[in-house]
Amino acid sequence: MNCKLCQNALPNLLLKPAAPANAAARAHIAACDLCAKDLASLEATLALLDTWQAPALSPYFDQKLAVHLREQLSAPPAGWFERLRTRLLFNTGRHLRPALAGAMALVLIVGGGSFGIANFQHSRPVQVSAAVNDLQLLQKNEQALQQIDQLLDDNAPAADSDAAPPQS
């Protein structure tokens, strides 16, 4: 067992030192001074915690706490930023729900309205005369015929497999 695995096993070794699963950790601690010091330090900490006693509560603790809370709640915060911070930190968020619903409705109205405006701007098709339409078709056909002529051109050099590759 290495020191890292032993460090992970120390809590189990403190709580149940005689457990059979801790045999390897006990053997490592017998051989390793650093891990033995760590175990002794943890044992000393647990012994100190065992001696600690919680202080007794005052019989008027609840009343004093309630008075202090009322004083803190009634005192206004220092500024507007402090009021906003306390409102956001200590409230449940129910006061924000109407504002959030209104903001979402506004986003939907603006988004839907802009979508409707964008669709209604081009609702009427542009009227093109028959002569312009025919000229556009002829131009498209002419371009297609030029492309076909370029593909079928016999004078165009064919890709030869015997040709040398370009030098770089």
FILUMRO-984142 format. One line per field, with one value per residue: residue number from 0; x, y, z of N, C-alpha, C, O in turn. Coordinates in Angstrom, 1 decimal, always signed. Layout:
BEGIN
k	[NUM ...];
n_east	[X ...];
n_north	[Y ...];
n_up	[Z ...];
ca_east	[X ...];
ca_north	[Y ...];
ca_up	[Z ...];
c_east	[X ...];
c_north	[Y ...];
c_up	[Z ...];
o_east	[X ...];
o_north	[Y ...];
o_up	[Z ...];
//
This chain:
BEGIN
k	[0 1 2 3 4 5 6 7 8 9 10 11 12 13 14 15 16 17 18 19 20 21 22 23 24 25 26 27 28 29 30 31 32 33 34 35 36 37 38 39 40 41 42 43 44 45 46 47 48 49 50 51 52 53 54 55 56 57 58 59 60 61 62 63 64 65 66 67 68 69 70 71 72 73 74 75 76 77 78 79 80 81 82 83 84 85 86 87 88 89 90 91 92 93 94 95 96 97 98 99 100 101 102 103 104 105 106 107 108 109 110 111 112 113 114 115 116 117 118 119 120 121 122 123 124 125 126 127 128 129 130 131 132 133 134 135 136 137 138 139 140 141 142 143 144 145 146 147 148 149 150 151 152 153 154 155 156 157 158 159 160 161 162 163 164 165 166 167];
n_east	[+0.9 +0.5 +1.4 -0.7 -3.0 -3.1 -3.7 -6.3 -7.5 -7.3 -9.5 -11.3 -9.7 -9.5 -12.1 -12.8 -10.6 -9.9 -10.9 -11.0 -10.5 -8.8 -6.2 -4.0 -3.6 -2.8 -0.4 +1.1 +1.3 +2.8 +5.2 +5.7 +6.7 +5.7 +3.0 +2.2 +2.6 +0.5 -1.7 -1.5 -1.9 -4.5 -5.8 -5.3 -6.7 -9.4 -9.6 -9.4 -11.7 -13.6 -13.4 -14.6 -17.3 -20.5 -21.7 -24.1 -27.4 -28.8 -31.8 -33.3 -32.8 -34.2 -36.1 -34.4 -33.2 -35.4 -36.1 -33.9 -33.9 -36.3 -35.5 -33.5 -35.0 -36.7 -35.1 -34.1 -32.2 -28.9 -28.7 -30.1 -29.0 -28.2 -30.7 -31.9 -30.1 -30.6 -33.3 -33.2 -31.6 -32.8 -35.5 -38.3 -38.7 -41.2 -42.3 -41.1 -42.3 -44.6 -43.4 -41.6 -43.3 -44.6 -42.4 -41.8 -44.2 -44.0 -41.7 -42.7 -44.7 -43.3 -41.5 -43.4 -44.7 -42.8 -42.2 -44.6 -44.7 -42.5 -43.3 -45.5 -44.6 -43.7 -45.9 -47.4 -46.8 -44.3 -45.2 -44.2 -43.5 -44.5 -42.6 -40.2 -40.0 -39.7 -37.2 -35.6 -35.7 -34.6 -32.0 -31.1 -31.2 -29.3 -27.0 -26.9 -26.5 -24.0 -22.4 -22.7 -21.5 -18.8 -18.2 -18.3 -16.4 -14.0 -11.4 -10.4 -8.0 -7.5 -7.4 -4.4 -3.1 -0.5 +0.8 +3.1 +3.2 +2.6 +5.4 +6.7];
n_north	[-1.2 +2.2 +5.6 +7.4 +5.8 +5.0 +7.4 +7.8 +5.7 +6.3 +7.6 +5.4 +3.7 +5.1 +5.1 +2.3 +0.5 -2.2 -3.6 -6.1 -5.1 -3.1 -4.0 -3.8 -1.1 -0.7 -2.2 -0.6 +1.8 +1.0 +0.8 +3.2 +6.4 +9.0 +8.6 +7.5 +9.7 +11.3 +9.8 +9.9 +12.6 +13.0 +11.3 +12.8 +15.1 +14.1 +13.3 +15.7 +16.9 +15.2 +16.1 +18.6 +20.7 +21.7 +25.0 +26.0 +27.1 +30.3 +31.0 +32.9 +33.0 +32.5 +34.7 +36.9 +36.5 +36.8 +39.5 +40.7 +40.0 +41.3 +43.9 +44.1 +43.6 +45.7 +48.0 +50.1 +49.2 +50.4 +51.7 +52.0 +50.0 +48.2 +47.6 +46.3 +44.2 +42.8 +42.1 +40.4 +38.4 +37.4 +37.0 +34.9 +35.0 +35.2 +37.8 +38.5 +37.1 +38.2 +40.3 +38.9 +37.3 +39.4 +40.4 +38.2 +38.0 +40.4 +39.9 +37.8 +39.2 +41.2 +39.6 +38.0 +40.0 +41.2 +39.1 +38.8 +41.3 +41.2 +39.2 +40.3 +42.4 +41.7 +40.6 +41.1 +40.1 +41.2 +42.7 +41.6 +42.4 +40.6 +40.7 +41.3 +39.0 +37.0 +37.8 +37.3 +34.5 +33.8 +34.7 +33.1 +30.6 +31.0 +31.2 +28.6 +27.2 +28.2 +27.1 +24.4 +24.2 +24.9 +22.6 +20.6 +21.3 +20.5 +21.3 +21.7 +20.9 +17.6 +15.6 +14.0 +10.9 +10.4 +12.8 +14.8 +15.3 +18.5 +20.4 +21.2];
n_up	[+0.0 -0.8 +0.3 -0.4 -0.7 +1.9 +3.2 +2.4 +3.7 +6.4 +7.9 +8.1 +9.6 +12.0 +12.9 +13.0 +14.2 +14.4 +12.3 +9.7 +7.1 +7.3 +7.7 +5.8 +5.8 +8.5 +8.5 +6.7 +8.1 +10.3 +9.0 +7.8 +8.7 +8.3 +7.7 +10.1 +11.8 +10.7 +11.4 +14.2 +14.6 +13.8 +15.6 +18.0 +17.4 +17.3 +20.0 +21.3 +20.4 +21.6 +24.2 +24.2 +25.2 +24.6 +24.9 +27.4 +26.6 +26.9 +28.9 +27.7 +25.1 +22.7 +22.7 +22.7 +20.2 +18.5 +18.9 +18.0 +15.3 +14.5 +14.8 +12.9 +10.6 +10.5 +10.2 +7.6 +4.7 +3.7 +1.1 -2.3 -3.8 -1.9 -0.9 -3.1 -3.3 -0.9 -1.3 -3.5 -2.5 -0.1 -0.5 -1.7 -4.4 -5.5 -5.9 -8.2 -10.2 -11.6 -13.0 -14.6 -16.1 -17.6 -19.0 -20.6 -22.1 -23.5 -25.0 -26.7 -28.0 -29.4 -30.9 -32.4 -33.7 -35.2 -36.9 -38.2 -39.5 -41.2 -42.9 -44.1 -45.6 -48.1 -49.4 -51.7 -54.9 -57.2 -60.2 -63.3 -66.7 -69.6 -71.7 -70.4 -68.8 -70.7 -71.8 -69.7 -69.4 -71.9 -71.5 -69.4 -70.7 -72.7 -71.2 -70.1 -72.5 -73.3 -71.2 -71.7 -74.2 -73.5 -72.1 -74.0 -75.7 -78.1 -78.3 -75.9 -73.5 -72.6 -69.6 -69.1 -68.3 -68.6 -68.2 -66.5 -63.0 -61.4 -60.5 -57.3];
ca_east	[+0.0 +1.3 +0.9 -2.0 -4.1 -3.2 -4.3 -7.7 -7.9 -7.1 -10.8 -11.8 -8.8 -9.8 -13.4 -12.8 -9.2 -9.7 -11.6 -10.0 -10.2 -7.7 -4.9 -3.0 -3.3 -2.1 +0.9 +1.8 +1.5 +3.9 +6.5 +5.9 +6.7 +4.8 +1.6 +2.0 +2.4 -0.8 -2.7 -1.4 -2.5 -6.0 -6.3 -5.3 -7.8 -10.6 -9.6 -9.7 -13.2 -14.3 -13.5 -15.3 -18.6 -21.3 -22.2 -25.6 -28.1 -29.5 -33.2 -34.0 -32.1 -35.2 -36.7 -33.4 -33.0 -36.6 -36.0 -32.8 -34.4 -37.2 -34.7 -32.8 -35.9 -37.3 -34.1 -33.9 -30.8 -28.1 -29.0 -30.9 -28.3 -28.3 -32.1 -32.0 -29.4 -31.3 -34.5 -32.9 -31.0 -33.6 -36.9 -38.5 -38.8 -42.6 -42.5 -40.5 -43.0 -45.4 -42.5 -41.0 -44.4 -44.8 -41.3 -41.9 -45.2 -43.4 -40.8 -43.5 -45.4 -42.4 -41.1 -44.4 -45.1 -41.7 -42.3 -45.7 -44.3 -41.5 -44.0 -46.5 -43.9 -43.5 -47.1 -47.8 -45.7 -43.9 -45.7 -43.2 -44.2 -44.2 -41.4 -39.1 -40.0 -39.2 -35.8 -34.9 -35.7 -33.6 -30.6 -30.8 -31.0 -28.0 -25.9 -26.8 -25.9 -22.5 -21.7 -22.6 -20.4 -17.5 -18.0 -18.2 -15.4 -13.0 -10.1 -10.0 -7.0 -8.0 -6.4 -3.7 -2.5 +1.0 +1.3 +3.9 +2.6 +3.3 +6.6 +6.5];
ca_north	[+0.0 +3.5 +6.6 +8.0 +4.9 +4.9 +8.6 +7.6 +4.7 +6.8 +7.7 +4.0 +3.2 +5.8 +4.7 +0.9 +0.1 -3.7 -4.2 -6.8 -4.4 -2.1 -4.7 -3.3 +0.3 -0.8 -2.6 +0.5 +2.8 +0.4 +0.9 +4.6 +7.3 +10.1 +8.2 +7.3 +11.0 +11.8 +9.1 +10.4 +13.9 +12.8 +10.8 +13.9 +16.0 +13.5 +13.3 +17.1 +17.1 +14.5 +16.8 +19.8 +20.7 +22.8 +25.9 +26.0 +28.2 +31.2 +30.7 +33.9 +33.0 +32.7 +36.0 +37.8 +36.3 +37.3 +40.9 +41.2 +39.8 +42.4 +45.2 +44.1 +43.7 +47.1 +49.0 +50.1 +49.1 +51.6 +52.4 +51.3 +48.8 +47.3 +47.1 +45.4 +43.0 +42.0 +41.6 +39.3 +37.3 +36.8 +36.7 +33.7 +35.2 +35.4 +39.1 +38.6 +36.3 +39.0 +41.0 +37.9 +37.0 +40.5 +40.4 +37.1 +38.4 +41.4 +39.2 +37.1 +40.1 +41.8 +38.6 +37.6 +41.2 +41.4 +38.0 +39.2 +42.5 +40.7 +38.4 +41.2 +43.4 +41.1 +39.8 +41.3 +39.8 +42.3 +42.3 +41.7 +42.3 +39.4 +40.8 +41.1 +37.6 +36.3 +38.1 +36.6 +33.1 +33.6 +34.9 +31.8 +29.5 +31.3 +30.9 +27.2 +26.7 +28.5 +26.2 +23.1 +24.4 +24.8 +21.2 +19.8 +21.8 +19.5 +21.9 +21.8 +19.9 +16.5 +15.3 +12.9 +10.2 +10.4 +14.1 +14.8 +16.1 +19.8 +20.5 +22.2];
ca_up	[+0.0 -0.8 +1.3 -0.8 -0.3 +3.3 +3.6 +2.2 +4.7 +7.8 +8.6 +8.5 +10.6 +13.2 +13.4 +13.3 +14.0 +14.4 +11.2 +8.8 +5.9 +7.6 +7.9 +5.0 +6.3 +9.8 +8.2 +6.1 +9.2 +11.1 +8.3 +7.3 +9.8 +7.9 +7.8 +11.5 +12.3 +10.4 +12.2 +15.6 +14.6 +13.7 +16.9 +18.9 +17.1 +17.8 +21.5 +21.7 +20.1 +22.6 +25.5 +24.1 +25.7 +24.0 +26.0 +27.7 +26.0 +27.8 +28.8 +26.9 +23.8 +21.6 +22.8 +22.2 +18.8 +17.8 +19.0 +17.1 +13.9 +14.2 +14.6 +11.6 +9.5 +10.5 +9.8 +6.1 +4.2 +3.5 -0.2 -3.2 -4.2 -0.8 -0.8 -4.2 -3.0 +0.1 -1.8 -4.3 -1.7 +1.0 -0.9 -2.4 -5.9 -5.9 -6.3 -9.6 -11.2 -12.5 -13.9 -15.5 -17.1 -18.4 -19.9 -21.6 -23.0 -24.4 -26.0 -27.6 -28.9 -30.3 -31.8 -33.3 -34.5 -36.2 -37.8 -39.1 -40.4 -42.2 -43.9 -44.8 -46.5 -49.5 -49.6 -53.1 -55.8 -58.2 -61.6 -64.4 -68.0 -70.3 -72.5 -69.4 -68.4 -71.9 -72.0 -68.6 -69.8 -73.0 -70.9 -68.7 -71.7 -73.3 -70.2 -70.1 -73.8 -73.2 -70.3 -72.4 -75.3 -72.9 -71.7 -75.2 -76.6 -78.5 -78.3 -74.5 -73.2 -71.7 -68.5 -69.5 -67.2 -68.8 -68.0 -65.3 -62.0 -61.2 -59.6 -56.3];
c_east	[+0.9 +0.7 -0.5 -3.1 -4.3 -3.9 -5.9 -8.3 -7.9 -8.5 -11.4 -11.0 -9.1 -11.1 -13.5 -11.4 -9.0 -10.4 -10.6 -9.7 -9.1 -6.4 -3.8 -2.6 -2.5 -0.6 +1.7 +2.1 +2.7 +5.2 +6.7 +5.7 +5.7 +3.4 +1.2 +1.8 +1.0 -1.9 -2.7 -2.1 -4.0 -6.5 -6.3 -6.4 -9.2 -10.7 -9.9 -11.2 -14.0 -14.4 -14.3 -16.8 -19.3 -21.8 -23.7 -26.2 -28.8 -31.0 -33.9 -33.4 -33.1 -35.8 -35.7 -33.2 -34.2 -36.5 -35.0 -33.2 -35.4 -36.5 -34.1 -33.8 -36.6 -36.4 -33.9 -32.5 -30.2 -28.5 -29.8 -30.3 -28.3 -29.7 -32.4 -31.3 -30.1 -32.6 -34.2 -32.3 -32.0 -35.1 -37.0 -38.6 -40.3 -42.9 -42.0 -41.4 -43.9 -44.5 -41.9 -42.1 -44.6 -43.6 -41.4 -43.0 -44.8 -42.5 -41.6 -44.2 -44.5 -41.9 -42.1 -44.8 -44.0 -41.8 -43.5 -45.4 -43.4 -42.3 -45.0 -45.8 -43.9 -44.7 -47.6 -46.6 -45.5 -44.4 -44.6 -43.9 -43.7 -42.9 -40.2 -38.9 -39.3 -37.7 -35.0 -34.7 -34.6 -32.2 -30.2 -30.5 -29.6 -26.9 -25.8 -26.2 -24.4 -21.8 -21.6 -21.6 -19.0 -17.2 -17.7 -17.1 -14.3 -11.6 -9.6 -9.0 -7.6 -6.9 -5.8 -3.1 -1.0 +1.6 +2.0 +3.2 +3.3 +4.4 +6.3 +7.8];
c_north	[+1.2 +4.5 +7.2 +7.1 +4.8 +6.2 +8.4 +6.6 +5.2 +7.0 +6.4 +3.4 +3.8 +5.3 +3.2 +0.3 -1.4 -4.3 -4.9 -6.0 -3.4 -2.7 -4.1 -1.9 +0.2 -1.3 -1.5 +1.5 +2.3 +0.7 +2.4 +5.6 +8.5 +9.7 +7.9 +8.6 +11.5 +11.1 +9.6 +11.8 +13.8 +12.3 +11.9 +14.9 +15.4 +13.5 +14.7 +17.4 +16.4 +15.3 +18.1 +19.7 +21.9 +23.7 +25.8 +27.2 +29.0 +30.8 +31.7 +34.0 +33.3 +34.1 +37.0 +37.7 +37.0 +38.9 +41.4 +41.0 +40.9 +43.7 +45.2 +44.2 +45.1 +48.2 +48.9 +49.9 +50.4 +52.4 +51.6 +50.0 +47.8 +46.7 +46.0 +44.1 +42.1 +41.4 +40.4 +38.1 +36.6 +36.6 +35.4 +33.8 +35.3 +36.8 +39.4 +37.9 +37.2 +39.8 +40.1 +37.5 +38.1 +40.6 +39.3 +37.4 +39.4 +40.8 +38.5 +38.1 +40.8 +40.8 +38.2 +38.8 +41.4 +40.3 +38.3 +40.3 +42.0 +39.9 +39.3 +42.2 +42.9 +40.3 +39.9 +41.0 +41.0 +41.8 +42.6 +41.6 +41.0 +39.5 +40.7 +39.7 +36.8 +36.5 +37.4 +35.1 +32.9 +33.8 +33.7 +30.7 +29.8 +31.0 +29.4 +26.6 +27.0 +27.5 +24.8 +23.1 +24.3 +23.3 +20.3 +20.2 +20.8 +20.1 +22.0 +20.7 +18.8 +16.2 +14.0 +12.2 +10.2 +11.8 +14.0 +15.7 +17.4 +19.7 +21.5 +22.6];
c_up	[+0.0 +0.1 +0.9 -0.5 +1.2 +3.9 +3.5 +3.2 +6.1 +8.5 +9.0 +9.6 +12.0 +13.8 +13.8 +13.1 +13.9 +13.2 +10.3 +7.6 +6.1 +7.9 +7.1 +5.4 +7.6 +9.5 +7.6 +7.2 +10.1 +10.4 +7.9 +8.5 +9.5 +8.1 +9.3 +12.2 +12.0 +11.2 +13.7 +15.7 +14.6 +15.0 +18.0 +18.7 +17.6 +19.3 +22.0 +21.5 +21.1 +23.9 +25.4 +24.5 +25.1 +25.1 +26.2 +27.1 +27.1 +27.8 +28.0 +25.5 +22.6 +21.6 +22.3 +20.7 +18.0 +17.8 +18.1 +15.7 +13.6 +14.0 +13.3 +10.4 +9.4 +10.0 +8.3 +5.8 +3.8 +2.2 -1.1 -3.7 -3.1 -0.6 -1.9 -3.9 -1.9 -0.4 -2.7 -3.5 -0.7 +0.6 -1.7 -3.9 -6.4 -6.4 -7.8 -10.6 -12.1 -13.5 -15.0 -16.6 -18.0 -19.4 -21.0 -22.6 -24.0 -25.4 -27.1 -28.6 -29.9 -31.3 -32.8 -34.2 -35.6 -37.3 -38.8 -40.0 -41.5 -43.3 -44.7 -45.8 -47.9 -49.9 -51.1 -54.0 -56.8 -59.6 -62.6 -65.7 -68.7 -71.1 -71.6 -69.0 -69.5 -72.0 -70.9 -68.9 -70.9 -72.4 -70.1 -69.6 -72.4 -72.4 -70.1 -71.3 -73.8 -72.3 -71.0 -73.5 -74.7 -72.5 -72.9 -76.1 -76.9 -78.3 -76.8 -74.2 -72.2 -70.7 -68.9 -68.3 -67.3 -68.5 -66.6 -64.2 -61.8 -60.2 -58.5 -55.7];
o_east	[+1.9 -0.4 -1.3 -4.2 -5.4 -4.7 -6.6 -9.5 -8.4 -8.6 -11.9 -11.5 -8.9 -11.2 -14.1 -11.1 -8.0 -10.4 -9.5 -8.6 -8.5 -5.5 -2.7 -1.4 -1.6 +0.3 +2.9 +3.2 +3.4 +6.3 +7.9 +4.6 +5.1 +2.6 +0.1 +1.0 +0.3 -2.8 -3.8 -2.7 -4.7 -7.6 -7.2 -7.0 -10.0 -11.8 -10.6 -11.8 -15.2 -15.4 -14.6 -17.4 -18.8 -22.2 -24.4 -25.7 -29.2 -31.5 -35.1 -33.6 -32.9 -36.0 -36.1 -33.0 -34.0 -36.9 -35.2 -32.9 -35.3 -36.9 -34.0 -33.5 -36.9 -36.8 -33.7 -31.6 -30.9 -28.7 -30.3 -30.9 -28.5 -29.9 -33.0 -31.8 -30.2 -33.0 -35.0 -32.5 -31.9 -35.8 -36.1 -38.5 -40.5 -43.8 -42.4 -41.2 -43.9 -44.8 -41.7 -41.8 -44.8 -43.9 -41.0 -42.9 -45.1 -42.6 -41.3 -44.4 -44.8 -41.8 -41.8 -45.1 -44.4 -41.5 -43.3 -45.8 -43.5 -41.9 -45.2 -46.5 -44.0 -44.6 -48.1 -45.6 -46.5 -44.0 -44.1 -44.7 -42.7 -42.2 -39.2 -37.8 -38.5 -36.9 -33.9 -33.6 -33.8 -31.3 -29.0 -29.5 -28.9 -25.9 -24.6 -25.3 -23.6 -20.7 -20.6 -20.8 -18.2 -16.0 -16.9 -16.9 -13.7 -10.7 -8.4 -9.3 -8.2 -5.7 -6.4 -2.6 -0.2 +2.8 +1.6 +2.6 +4.5 +4.2 +5.9 +7.9];
o_north	[+1.3 +4.3 +7.6 +7.6 +4.7 +6.1 +8.9 +6.6 +4.5 +6.6 +6.2 +2.7 +3.2 +5.1 +2.8 -0.2 -1.9 -5.6 -4.4 -6.3 -2.9 -2.0 -3.9 -1.6 +1.0 -0.8 -1.3 +2.1 +3.1 +0.8 +2.8 +5.7 +9.0 +10.6 +8.2 +8.7 +12.2 +11.7 +9.7 +12.1 +14.6 +12.7 +11.9 +15.4 +16.1 +13.6 +14.8 +18.0 +16.8 +15.1 +18.7 +18.7 +23.0 +23.2 +25.5 +28.3 +28.5 +30.5 +31.5 +35.0 +34.1 +34.7 +37.9 +38.7 +37.6 +39.5 +42.4 +41.9 +41.5 +44.5 +46.3 +44.8 +45.5 +49.2 +47.9 +50.3 +51.4 +53.6 +50.5 +49.0 +46.6 +45.6 +45.0 +43.0 +40.9 +40.3 +39.4 +37.0 +35.4 +36.0 +34.9 +32.8 +35.5 +36.9 +40.3 +38.2 +36.9 +39.9 +40.5 +37.4 +37.9 +40.9 +39.6 +37.1 +39.4 +41.3 +38.6 +37.8 +40.9 +41.1 +38.1 +38.6 +41.7 +40.6 +38.1 +40.3 +42.5 +40.0 +39.0 +42.7 +43.7 +39.3 +39.0 +41.7 +41.7 +40.7 +43.8 +40.7 +40.4 +38.5 +40.0 +39.2 +35.9 +35.6 +37.0 +34.6 +31.9 +33.1 +33.3 +29.9 +28.8 +30.4 +28.9 +25.7 +26.2 +27.1 +24.1 +22.1 +23.7 +22.9 +19.4 +19.7 +20.3 +19.3 +22.3 +19.5 +19.2 +16.4 +12.9 +12.9 +9.9 +11.9 +13.4 +16.7 +17.5 +19.1 +22.6 +23.5];
o_up	[+0.7 +0.7 +1.8 +0.0 +1.7 +4.8 +4.3 +3.5 +7.0 +9.6 +10.1 +10.5 +13.0 +15.0 +14.8 +12.1 +13.3 +13.2 +10.1 +7.0 +5.1 +8.4 +7.6 +5.4 +7.8 +10.1 +7.8 +7.1 +10.6 +11.0 +7.7 +9.1 +10.4 +8.6 +9.8 +13.1 +12.8 +11.6 +14.3 +16.7 +15.3 +15.4 +18.8 +19.6 +18.2 +19.9 +23.0 +22.3 +21.4 +24.6 +26.4 +24.2 +25.1 +26.2 +25.2 +27.2 +28.1 +26.7 +27.5 +24.9 +21.8 +20.5 +21.5 +20.1 +17.0 +16.8 +17.4 +14.8 +12.5 +13.2 +12.6 +9.4 +8.3 +9.5 +7.7 +6.5 +3.7 +2.3 -0.7 -3.9 -3.4 -0.3 -1.7 -4.2 -2.1 +0.0 -2.6 -3.9 -0.6 +1.5 -2.2 -4.6 -7.6 -7.2 -8.4 -11.8 -13.3 -14.7 -16.1 -17.7 -19.2 -20.6 -22.2 -23.8 -25.2 -26.6 -28.3 -29.7 -31.0 -32.5 -34.0 -35.4 -36.7 -38.4 -40.0 -41.2 -42.6 -44.5 -45.9 -46.6 -48.8 -50.6 -51.6 -53.9 -57.2 -60.0 -62.7 -65.9 -68.3 -71.2 -72.0 -68.9 -69.2 -72.3 -71.1 -68.6 -70.8 -72.9 -70.2 -69.4 -72.6 -72.9 -70.1 -71.3 -74.3 -72.6 -70.8 -73.7 -75.3 -72.6 -72.8 -77.2 -75.9 -78.2 -76.6 -74.6 -71.2 -70.9 -69.0 -67.3 -66.4 -68.4 -65.7 -64.6 -62.1 -59.2 -58.8 -54.8];
//
